Amino acid sequence: MIAVQYFRPSEDLESFQQHGAEALAALAARPGFLGGSLGRATDDDTAWLLLTEWDSVGSYRRALGGYEVKMVATPLMAQALDLPGAFEQLVSIDADGSRTVRTSDRAPDADWVSRLGPA
């Protein structure tokens, strides 16, 4: 599972990069973390993203509940743009050309349940 948060920081970019690195380190310390990066668009230095990879959706959700993540990463993530942020990896290809195809973990009624709105 990949989680992506997009940012257009209002603070100076050096401070944002420092806060992003601290958030990434807090997330990296959580079980199920597979890797991550903080990056900036090559053609727009005000467009950033925080990308993390997790062994499962559950690991990611549990990571968000960790104390250090709440203290360090959540304030940064609260500044993220309101765009989809969690994605299933259904097809991946490694550098050696090996391909992995996975089935979706979404519940069969996921679209129906999401249309119901908040409980």
Protein Blocks (a to p, Z undefined) as FASTA:
>chain_A
ZZddddddfbdfklmmmmmmmmmmmmmmpghiabdcddddfklckbccdddddfbfklmm
mmmmpmklmmmmmmmmmmpccddfbdcdfbdcdfkopacddddfbdfklmmmmmnopZZ
